[in-house]
Amino acid sequence: MTDEATAAPAIEVRGLRKAYRDNVAVDGVDLTVHRGEVFALLGPNGAGKTTTVEILEGYRRRDAGEVRVLGVDPDPGTPHWRSQVGIVLQGTGEFDELTVTEVVDHFAAFYPAPDDPAAVIDQVGLTDKARARTHTLSGGQKRRLDVALGIVGRPKLLFLDEPTTGFDPEARREFWELIRALAAAGTTILLTTHYLDEAEALADRVGVIAAGRLVEVAPPAELGGRRDALATVSWRTTDGTTRHEESATPTALVADLAARFDGEVPGLAVTRPSLEDIYLRMIGHK
């Protein structure tokens, strides 16, 4: 294990609070994100997710609480600290008349020890578009350019805000591979997303925030007691109707059904609550 892996957490928050007049957006949030992990912060619109992340990024001031990001208070942060943090917003900006290479070169100049722009362009899969003007890029290619601008400074911590909104399924899967590669190289990633399958595919741990409070933090497979939740066994009866039965021992129930049907059980399905089921329950969705 490296020294960095055993160092202080990448993000440590205690008692974070932020209010806008009478509206409490963040109400006593405690959060730890370990170095080297992919952490997904989930929550409905208006839950306090964006405010929390903006405070961590140094864009917004808190009213109370302690915050350390890479060991530094982001309010106000320092130039050295900012050089270690990469931020990919939902839209970085428009550079219609510049080429991909020109844009990445321009952003690289902001950092004291940037990565090689050509290598970054290759890393995000835009080598074939290096000389293309950005207005000719597809939505997915523009999003890859956003990531290139976020990582060209060799950040230790990368914030990704809704990174695949508007992507088609193939583009989303390709983007996931890029995120996995960044994580494998040691970059800590804090991800916000409304796609529950994305959080499950990418995150080591997820946190659910609702009404300004952090409800729970756990690996996706364990959130809300998901791993130990009752399974639902479904099958089709002899009269053609479908039966559903919850069971703590679904294997035994399936064996019993197989004996009853003398082999193959028609319409058999065994399911446990999905991450989406658990998430909707946690945020109070009826």
N, C-alpha and C positions, 0 to 999 in steps of 0.2 A: 504494500500500500504506500502511495506517495505521500510526501509531506503535505501537499496541497489537499489531498483527500482527507487527511486527519486534522486539517486546520479548522478554524471557526466556520460556521455555516455561511453559505453564500448570502442568505437572507435571514435575518432574525428580527422579528417584530413582537413587541409586547405592549398590550393595552392601547392599540392604535385607535384613534377616534378622530372623526371629521364630520362636522355639521355645516349645513348651509341654512343659516337662520334657524327656523324651527325643525328643519328636516335633518335627522341624524343619518348620514350616509354610511358611515363606518362606526361601529359601536363596540369598542373593546376587543379588537381582533388580535389574537396571538398566532404567529405563524413562523415556522422554520423551514427553510429550503436548504437541503444539503448540497455541498459542492459536487458537481458531476451528475446530478440527477435531472430528469425531465419532470417538471411539476406542472400539472394542469389546474388552473383555477376556474371553477365552474360556477355559474350563477345566472339567474334571469336578469333581464334588463332592469336597472334600478336597484339591484341588490347591494351595490357597493363595490362590485368587482373592479370597474374601471377606475374609480376613485382610489382604491387600494393600490392598484398597479401604478397609477400616475404618481402617487406619493413615493413608491419605491423607486421610480425612475427619476425622481427629483423635479418633476413637472408641477407638483402641487404640494402646498404646505399642509401639515397636519395640525390639529388642534391640541392633541395630547398623545402620549405614548412614546415608546423608544423604538427606533428603527436603525438597523445597521445593514447595509448592502455592501458586500465585499469588505466588511469591517469598518465602513465609513457611513456617517449620517448623510443621507442624500440631500438634506436641506442644510446648507446649500451645496454640498459636494465639493469636489476640487477638480481642476482640469485633469490631473492624473487619474482620479477615480472615473471621470467621464470617459476617458480613453479606454477603460477596461470594460465598459458597459455598452452592449449593442442593443439597439431598439428598432424593431420592425413594426411600424404602425400599420393601420389598415390601408393607408395610402401615404407613401413618402412624398410624393409630389410629381409634377409633370416636367419632363425635360425633352419636349417633343423634337427639337431640332438637334439634339446631341445624340451621339452614338452611345451604345452600351459602354464601350471602352472609355469614352470621354467622361461619362458620368461616374464610373467607378474610379477612374484616375482622380477626378475632382474630389471625391469624398475621401480617398486615401490620403490626400494632402492634409486633411484635418488631424491626422493621428501622428504621434511621434515615431511609432515603429509599425507601420501598416504591413499587411500581407501584400504579396505581389498581385496587382490587379488582374493580370492575365490568369494567374492560378485561381483566384477567387471566381472569376467568370467561368472558368472550366469547372470549378467545384459545384457551382449552381446550375450547370448544364446549359450555358449560354454561349459556348465557344463559337458555334455556327452563326450566332447573331451578334458577335462582337463589333462588327462594323455597321450594324443596322441602326437606324435612328429609332429612338424609343417609341415614337408614335406608331411604328409599324409592328410592334410586338403584340402578341395575344395577351389576354388577361393573365393567363398562367405564367407567361414569360415575363410580364411586368412584375408579377409577384416574386419571381426568382431574382429579378433585378433588385427589388426591395431588400431581399435577404442578403444579396451581395453587398449592398450598402451597409447593412447591419453588421456584417462579419468582417469587412475589409480591415477594420482596426484590430483584429485578433482579440475579440472580447472574451473575458472569462465568464461573463454572464450575458445571456441573450434573452430579451423580452420579445415574444411573438404575440401580436394582438390579432386574433381571428385570421390566422395565416392563409386558410384555404377557402375563405368565403367566395362563392361564385365559381369555384373550380368544378370541372366535370370529374366524374369518378376516376378516370385514368390519370388526370393531372394531379388529383389529390394523392393518389397512391405514389406517384413519382415524387411528389413533394415530401411525403412521409419518409421516403428513403433518404432524402437530403437531411431531414431533421435527425434521423437515426445516425447518419454519418457524422454530423456535428457533435451529437452527444457522445458517440464512440470516441471522438477525438478529445473529449474531456470538457467540452463547453457545457456549463450549467444553463438550463433553459427553463424559463417560466412562460407557460403557454396559456392563453385564454382562448376558449373555443365554445361554440354552441353545438358542435358535432360530438355527440357522446361516443361514437365509434372511433373518432379521432383521438379523444382522450384515452380510451381503452387501448388503442393500438400503440400510442407513443409514450404515455406517462408512466413513470415509476410509482408516483403517488398523485392523488387528486385531492383537492380541497373544494368543498361546496360552501358557498357563501349565500346567505339569504337574509333579507331585511337587515343588512349591515353586520351580521354576525357570522362567524365561521362555524358551520354546523358540525363538520367532521372532516378529518384528514386521514386517508388510508390508501393502500394500493387499490386499483380499480376492482380487483376480484374480491376485495374484503369490505368495500364501502357499505355501510349500513347493514352489516351482518350478512352480506350477500353470499359469502362462501357457505354459511351454515343455514341458509334459508331453505324452506320446504320446497321440494320439487313438485311440479305439476305433471301428472301422467294422464295423457289423453288417449282414447281409443274409440273405435266405432263398434257399437253393439250389433247384435244379430238383426235388430229391427231397423238398423241404419242410422240411429241417433248417435251423437258423439258424447261420451262421458268424460268428465274431468275429475281427477282426485288428487288432492295434495298429500304428499307423503314424505316422511323423514327417511324412509328406506325404499326408494324407488326401485332398486334392483330386485328386492323381494317381491314388490307388487308386480313388476313386469314378469318375473318367473311364475307368479300365480296366474297372471293373465295368459301366459303362454300355455300353461297346463290346461286352463279352461278352454282355450281355443284349439288345443291339440296342435300347437306349433305357432305358425305366424299369426300375430295379433293385428287385425285390420286397423289402419290409420294410427298406428302407435307413434306417440311423440312424448319425449321427456324433456321438460324445460325447467330452468331456474330463472329467477328474476334477472332481467338484463340490467346493465348499468343505467339505462334510461329509466326503467321502472323504479329503481332505487332513488335516482336523482329526483324524479318527479314527486316521489313521496316525501323526500327530504325538504323540498322547497314548498310543500303544501299544496301541490297541484291535485285537484280532485279528479 
